[in-house]
Amino acid sequence: MSLHVRFTLLYTILLGSILLLFGGLVYGLVSLVLINNIDSTLQKTSSDLVSLLKINSGEQFDPRSISNYEPTANILIQVWGTNQELQISRPTDWKDALDQNAWASGSTNFSTATVENLHLRVLTTPLTSLRGPAGILQVGVNLSLMDMIQKTLSNILIYLTIVAMVVTFVVSWFVTKRALSPLTTMTNIATQITSADDLSRRIPTQDFHDDEVGRLVLAFNKTLERLEKLFGSQQRFLADVSHELRTPLTVIKGNIGIIRKFGVDEESMVGIDSEVDRLTRMVGDLLLLNQAESGSLSLDFVKVDLGSVLVEVMQQMVVLARGKVKLELVSIDQVIINGDQDRIKQVFLNLISNAITYTPKKGLVEVKLQKENGQAVFSVKDSGPGISPDDLPHIFERFYRGDKSRQHTATSGFGLGLSIARWITEKHGGKIEVESQPGQGTTFRVYFPLVES
């Protein structure tokens, strides 16, 4: 059963139940009021008759004592003796007892009975004299008018309930259909997207109001946008991994072919070893990124002296830069932060090695570590070809390397180092920035919060 039908039935049944409950209360209240009015009339009539009735010398009730009494219309009167003999009756031709069970109770009571096809409300009152019980007085009234009123009222309430439920069903059908039409549109578009694998489609928002459904449409569009980016990123990731694996595997396969044909030689073995190292580094970087994104990579935060870490890194990078570029430590301050020393060292190594790799021979790489505005600032500036404005927003993406701005070499990386560096920096509460213009070099700046004094 669709949501449209369920909502319609729910509203209809709910309104019908409320109307039935309300109608039952109205019917009961009206019936109670009518019965109370009838009972009050019977009590007054009975009280008047008891005060007027007299017993003659023959121990019989004298009809003349109430001959001048004019009761309310439709009132039936019967006076019975102790021997269950009818002594007075109005109308006179009425011989049957208004209530056959009147003698059983022995007390004043109201009852409802059907006599000669008439529905009667009867008040039975015991009569006494100085000598003891003298008989009973029965006063009754025909309930045909009340029955007619009750029947008419019940019919009106039932018909009104049916009409109201029908109207509610029709109105709810169209209102819920209109209210749920955006969900139908969303379902159709989602089905089309699934069948066509086209995540670029969006639900039009101009037809929706600023309500729950409108906000749902906006959230759905944002989800589609996010899925499109993730799907595209996944496709690019698979393509980049395939591309990066192809080159070292081709080199390894070529060297193996040479070894098979000409025998083992040092150059082929060195080439295979170099490419295996490259594959090992790439797999290690991929595992590190996967652990970082899944949350399984933990960081050991301690107080770290960035100056000592930088000096250690510079000693390693001097070997890499020797004979190619000039590596210069321009300034270094004593800076203490809370962080994971090994991961911070990895950031320094990535950025400095990138600068050395992409700086042409006889170029200059400048490294600084300073305090600025309550932060530790590590910067690396190279004199390389720079990065184009089109590539600059993407350099922290996995496997991204701007072909137009930087030259690939045998020692160049896989485009994972900057992604790792940004993740480590952000996990330390810092940020990483880059400034670059084609032909004027590139500068990376990493900001870390200082340890509180």
C-alpha positions in Angstrom: 0.0 0.0 0.0 1.4 3.4 -1.0 2.1 6.2 1.4 -0.5 8.3 -0.5 -3.3 5.7 0.2 -2.1 5.1 3.8 -2.2 8.9 4.6 -5.6 9.2 3.1 -7.1 6.3 4.9 -5.5 7.4 8.2 -7.0 10.9 8.0 -10.4 9.5 7.0 -10.5 6.9 9.7 -9.2 9.3 12.3 -11.9 11.9 11.5 -14.6 9.2 11.4 -13.5 7.9 14.8 -13.6 11.4 16.3 -17.1 12.1 14.8 -18.4 8.8 16.0 -17.1 9.5 19.5 -18.6 13.0 19.4 -21.9 11.7 18.0 -22.1 9.1 20.7 -21.5 11.7 23.4 -24.2 14.0 21.9 -26.7 11.1 21.6 -26.1 10.0 25.2 -26.3 13.5 26.5 -29.6 14.3 24.6 -31.1 10.9 25.8 -30.1 11.7 29.4 -31.7 15.1 29.3 -34.9 13.7 27.8 -35.1 10.9 30.4 -34.4 13.3 33.2 -37.2 15.6 32.0 -39.6 12.7 31.7 -38.7 11.4 35.2 -39.2 14.8 36.7 -42.6 15.0 35.2 -43.5 11.6 36.5 -42.2 12.4 39.9 -44.3 15.6 40.1 -47.4 13.8 38.8 -46.9 11.0 41.3 -46.4 13.4 44.2 -49.6 15.3 43.3 -51.6 12.1 43.0 -50.4 10.7 46.3 -51.5 13.9 48.1 -55.0 13.7 46.5 -55.8 10.0 46.7 -58.3 9.0 49.5 -59.6 5.7 50.7 -63.4 5.2 51.1 -65.2 3.2 53.7 -64.9 0.1 51.6 -61.1 0.2 51.8 -61.0 1.2 48.2 -59.3 4.3 46.6 -62.0 6.8 45.7 -61.8 7.9 42.1 -63.6 11.1 42.9 -60.6 12.3 44.9 -58.6 12.8 41.7 -61.4 13.4 39.3 -60.5 17.1 38.9 -56.8 16.5 38.5 -55.6 17.2 35.0 -52.2 15.5 34.4 -49.8 16.4 31.6 -50.6 15.1 28.2 -49.8 11.5 27.5 -49.6 10.6 31.2 -51.1 7.2 32.1 -52.4 6.6 35.6 -53.1 3.4 37.4 -54.0 2.7 41.1 -53.8 -0.9 42.2 -55.0 -2.4 45.5 -53.1 -4.8 47.7 -54.9 -7.7 46.1 -53.5 -6.6 42.7 -56.9 -5.3 41.6 -57.1 -2.3 39.4 -59.1 0.4 41.2 -58.4 3.6 39.2 -57.2 3.9 35.6 -56.7 6.8 33.2 -57.6 6.2 30.5 -60.4 4.0 31.8 -60.1 1.4 29.0 -56.5 0.6 29.9 -56.6 -2.6 31.9 -53.0 -4.0 31.7 -50.5 -3.1 34.3 -48.0 -0.4 33.2 -45.3 -2.5 34.8 -45.9 -6.2 35.5 -42.9 -6.3 38.0 -44.1 -3.4 40.1 -45.1 -5.5 43.1 -41.8 -7.3 43.3 -39.6 -4.3 44.4 -41.8 -2.9 47.1 -40.2 0.6 46.7 -40.4 3.6 44.5 -38.7 2.9 41.2 -38.5 3.9 37.6 -38.7 1.3 34.8 -39.1 1.0 31.1 -41.6 -1.4 29.7 -43.4 -2.2 26.5 -47.2 -2.7 26.9 -49.6 -3.1 24.0 -46.8 -2.2 21.6 -46.2 1.0 23.4 -42.8 2.0 24.8 -43.4 3.4 28.3 -41.5 5.0 31.1 -43.1 4.0 34.4 -42.8 5.3 37.9 -44.1 2.9 40.6 -44.9 4.4 44.0 -46.1 2.3 47.0 -49.2 3.6 48.7 -49.8 3.4 52.4 -52.5 4.3 54.9 -52.8 4.3 58.7 -53.5 0.6 58.5 -50.4 -0.2 56.4 -49.8 -0.9 52.7 -52.8 0.1 50.6 -51.6 -0.6 47.1 -49.4 1.0 44.4 -49.6 4.0 42.1 -48.2 3.6 38.6 -47.6 6.7 36.5 -46.4 6.2 32.9 -45.6 8.2 29.8 -45.4 7.2 26.2 -41.8 7.4 25.0 -42.7 7.4 21.3 -41.7 11.1 21.0 -38.3 10.5 22.7 -37.7 7.4 20.5 -38.4 9.4 17.4 -36.1 12.2 18.6 -33.3 9.6 19.3 -33.8 7.9 16.0 -33.7 11.1 14.1 -30.7 12.3 16.0 -28.8 9.0 15.4 -29.6 9.1 11.7 -28.4 12.7 11.4 -25.2 11.9 13.2 -24.5 8.8 11.1 -25.2 10.6 7.9 -23.1 13.5 8.9 -20.2 11.2 9.8 -20.5 9.3 6.5 -20.6 12.6 4.5 -17.7 14.0 6.5 -15.6 10.9 5.9 -16.3 10.9 2.2 -15.4 14.6 1.9 -12.3 14.0 4.1 -11.3 11.1 1.9 -11.6 13.1 -1.3 -9.9 16.2 0.1 -7.1 14.1 1.7 -6.6 12.2 -1.5 -5.8 15.3 -3.5 -4.0 17.1 -0.7 -1.7 14.2 0.1 -1.1 13.6 -3.6 0.0 17.2 -4.1 2.1 17.1 -0.9 3.8 13.8 -1.9 4.3 14.6 -5.5 7.9 15.9 -4.9 8.7 12.5 -3.3 7.4 10.8 -6.5 9.5 13.1 -8.6 12.5 12.3 -6.4 11.8 8.6 -6.8 11.6 8.8 -10.5 14.8 10.8 -10.8 16.6 8.5 -8.4 15.4 5.6 -10.5 16.6 7.2 -13.7 20.0 8.0 -12.1 20.4 4.4 -11.0 19.4 3.0 -14.4 21.5 5.4 -16.4 24.5 5.7 -13.9 24.3 9.4 -14.3 25.1 11.2 -11.0 25.2 14.6 -12.7 21.4 14.9 -12.7 19.7 17.0 -10.1 16.1 17.5 -8.9 14.8 20.9 -9.9 14.3 23.1 -6.9 12.2 25.9 -8.3 8.9 24.0 -7.9 9.4 23.3 -4.2 8.6 25.5 -1.2 10.8 26.2 1.9 9.4 23.3 3.9 10.4 19.8 4.9 10.1 18.4 1.4 12.0 21.3 -0.1 14.8 20.9 2.4 14.8 17.1 1.6 15.2 17.9 -2.1 18.2 20.2 -1.3 19.7 17.5 0.9 19.2 14.9 -1.8 20.9 17.2 -4.4 23.8 17.7 -2.1 24.1 14.0 -1.5 24.1 13.4 -5.3 26.8 16.1 -5.7 28.9 14.4 -3.0 28.4 11.0 -4.5 29.3 12.3 -7.9 32.6 13.7 -6.5 33.3 10.5 -4.6 32.5 8.4 -7.7 34.7 10.6 -9.9 37.5 10.5 -7.3 37.3 6.7 -7.2 37.4 6.5 -10.9 40.4 8.8 -11.1 42.0 6.9 -8.2 41.7 3.6 -10.0 43.0 5.1 -13.3 45.9 6.8 -11.5 46.9 3.6 -9.6 46.7 1.6 -12.9 48.9 4.2 -14.6 51.4 4.4 -11.8 51.7 0.6 -11.6 52.1 0.2 -15.3 55.4 2.1 -15.6 57.4 0.2 -12.9 55.9 -3.1 -14.0 56.8 -2.4 -17.6 60.4 -1.6 -16.5 60.7 -4.7 -14.4 59.2 -6.9 -17.2 61.7 -5.4 -19.7 64.7 -6.0 -17.5 63.5 -9.6 -16.9 63.3 -10.1 -20.6 66.9 -8.8 -21.0 68.1 -11.1 -18.3 66.4 -14.1 -20.0 68.0 -13.2 -23.3 71.5 -12.1 -22.3 71.8 -13.3 -18.8 72.1 -11.4 -15.5 73.8 -8.0 -15.6 74.2 -5.4 -12.9 72.3 -2.7 -14.8 69.1 -4.8 -15.1 69.2 -5.9 -11.5 69.6 -2.2 -10.4 66.7 -1.2 -12.5 64.5 -4.0 -11.1 65.6 -3.1 -7.5 64.8 0.6 -8.1 61.3 -0.1 -9.5 60.5 -2.5 -6.7 61.5 0.3 -4.2 59.2 2.7 -6.0 56.3 0.2 -5.8 57.0 -0.4 -2.2 56.9 3.3 -1.5 53.6 3.7 -3.3 52.0 0.8 -1.5 53.2 2.2 1.8 51.8 5.6 1.0 48.5 4.1 -0.1 48.2 2.0 3.1 49.0 5.1 5.2 46.3 7.2 3.4 43.8 4.3 3.8 44.5 4.0 7.6 44.2 7.8 7.9 40.8 8.0 6.2 39.5 4.9 8.1 40.6 6.3 11.4 42.8 3.3 12.3 46.0 5.4 12.2 46.8 6.7 15.6 49.2 9.5 16.5 51.4 9.6 19.5 51.2 13.2 20.8 54.1 14.4 22.9 56.0 17.7 23.2 58.2 18.0 20.1 61.0 20.4 19.4 60.5 21.3 15.8 64.0 22.8 15.6 65.7 19.5 16.4 63.4 17.6 14.0 64.2 20.1 11.2 68.0 19.8 11.8 67.8 16.0 11.5 65.7 16.3 8.3 68.2 18.8 6.8 71.1 16.4 7.4 69.3 13.8 5.3 68.2 16.3 2.6 71.7 17.7 2.1 72.7 14.3 0.7 69.8 14.3 -1.7 70.5 17.9 -2.8 74.3 17.5 -3.2 75.5 18.2 -6.7 72.1 19.4 -7.9 70.6 22.4 -6.0 71.7 24.6 -3.1 69.8 23.8 0.1 69.8 26.6 2.6 68.4 26.8 6.1 67.6 30.5 6.3 66.4 30.8 9.9 65.4 28.4 12.7 63.7 29.2 16.0 63.3 27.0 19.0 59.6 25.9 18.7 57.8 23.4 20.9 54.5 21.9 19.8 52.3 18.9 20.8 52.5 16.3 18.1 53.8 13.0 16.7 57.5 13.5 16.0 57.7 10.8 13.3 54.7 12.2 11.3 55.9 15.8 11.6 59.3 14.6 10.3 57.4 12.9 7.4 55.8 16.3 6.5 59.2 18.0 6.5 60.8 15.3 4.4 57.9 15.3 1.8 58.0 19.1 1.3 61.8 19.5 1.2 62.3 16.5 -1.1 59.6 17.7 -3.4 61.3 21.1 -3.6 64.6 19.5 -4.4 63.1 17.2 -7.0 61.3 19.9 -8.9 64.0 22.6 -8.7 66.4 22.6 -11.7 70.1 22.2 -11.3 71.9 25.1 -9.6 68.6 26.2 -8.2 68.0 27.3 -4.6 65.7 25.8 -1.9 65.2 27.9 1.2 63.9 26.5 4.5 62.6 28.5 7.5 61.2 27.7 10.9 59.8 30.7 12.8 57.2 31.9 15.3 54.5 34.1 13.9 51.3 35.3 15.8 51.5 32.5 18.3 52.0 29.8 15.7 54.9 27.7 14.5 55.5 28.4 10.7 57.6 26.0 8.6 58.2 27.2 5.0 60.0 25.7 2.0 60.6 27.9 -1.0 62.1 26.7 -4.3 63.2 28.4 -7.5 61.6 25.8 -9.7 59.1 26.3 -12.6 56.2 27.0 -10.3 52.6 25.6 -10.5 50.0 26.9 -12.9 46.8 28.5 -11.5 44.8 25.6 -13.0 46.8 23.0 -11.2 47.1 24.8 -7.9 43.7 23.9 -6.4 44.3 20.2 -7.0 47.9 19.6 -5.8 46.7 18.0 -2.5 44.6 15.4 -4.3 45.9 11.9 -4.5 48.0 11.1 -7.6 47.7 14.6 -8.9 50.8 16.0 -10.5 50.6 19.1 -12.8 52.2 18.0 -16.0 52.5 21.5 -17.3 54.1 23.0 -14.3 56.5 20.3 -13.1 58.8 17.9 -14.8 58.7 14.2 -13.9 62.0 12.5 -13.2 63.1 9.0 -12.2 63.0 10.1 -8.6 59.7 11.9 -8.6 56.9 10.6 -6.4 53.4 9.4 -7.1 51.4 12.4 -6.1 50.6 11.0 -2.6 53.1 13.0 -0.5 51.1 16.2 -0.4 47.9 14.4 0.5 49.7 12.7 3.4 51.3 16.0 4.5 47.9 17.8 4.6 46.3 15.0 6.6 49.1 15.0 9.2 49.0 18.8 9.4 45.3 19.0 9.9 45.4 16.2 12.6 47.8 18.4 14.5 45.4 21.3 14.4 47.4 23.1 11.8 47.0 24.0 8.1 49.2 23.9 5.0 49.2 26.6 2.3 50.9 27.0 -1.0 51.8 30.1 -3.1 53.1 29.7 -6.6 53.4 31.4 -10.0 54.7 30.0 -13.2 58.4 30.7 -13.6 58.8 32.2 -10.1 59.0 29.1 -7.9 56.7 27.7 -5.2 56.4 28.3 -1.5 54.8 25.8 1.0 53.9 27.0 4.5 52.9 24.7 7.3 51.3 26.2 10.5 51.2 24.4 13.9 49.8 25.6 17.1 52.4 26.2 19.8 52.4 24.5 23.2 50.7 26.7 25.8 53.2 28.2 28.3 
